[in-house]
Amino acid sequence: MKPINIIALSLLGLAAYTQSAPNAEAASEVQIVVGPYLRLQPSDDRSANGSRITVAIPMHHKFFLSPQKLNWYEANYYCSLANLKLVSFNTPSIEAELKGFLSFFGLSNKYYWTAGNRFTTQKNWVWGLNGYSFNINHWADTEPRNATGNNNCLAAVIETNLWYTYDCSTEMDFVCQL
């Protein structure tokens, strides 16, 4: 079985345990180690059914991979539940670290939501909702598609270091960072 499958199964089992733990307050004080790279951190937030939401945090406290595909808005909110944010490539070193992290698990050839968007002006691309401008960019040949009003969010393929514009309601994997 691949290491990522073992990690995913472990996460599911531990997440189910923390949601059904009789003493939820005690569970929130414990950081459960899932393997050499991930730990589970119960959040103070609760889901719609009232159970505690558990978020997997990387042991090196830098990146977190999505457990499921979400649209950009949901991904941004999910990251915020763990006091993280969608990944921003403010420096070349962050891209290089993420590429190494994803390559280790064989996941670098997928599309991932990043914090990149153009919500404020519909013209200028920024990182996150706070509006930090891009210091670097790696747009694919036909990007950014600024002519269309629906492609307001940035997704990246880490393996190729290329960025693409997408409709924010598209569901895809995402990466959170500290």
VENSUL-V210339 format. One record per run of one state. SS is the DSSP state (helix for helix, strand for strand, loop for the rest). FROM is the first residue (numbers start at 1). TO is the last residue. If there is no record, write none. Layout:
ss & from & to
SS & FROM & TO
SS & FROM & TO
This chain:
ss & from & to
loop & 1 & 2
helix & 3 & 20
loop & 21 & 23
helix & 24 & 28
loop & 29 & 31
strand & 32 & 33
loop & 34 & 37
strand & 38 & 46
loop & 47 & 51
strand & 52 & 58
loop & 59 & 62
strand & 63 & 65
loop & 66 & 69
strand & 70 & 70
loop & 71 & 71
helix & 72 & 81
loop & 82 & 84
strand & 85 & 86
loop & 87 & 91
helix & 92 & 104
loop & 105 & 110
strand & 111 & 117
loop & 118 & 125
strand & 126 & 127
loop & 128 & 131
strand & 132 & 133
loop & 134 & 138
strand & 139 & 139
loop & 140 & 152
strand & 153 & 157
loop & 158 & 161
strand & 162 & 166
loop & 167 & 171
strand & 172 & 177
loop & 178 & 178
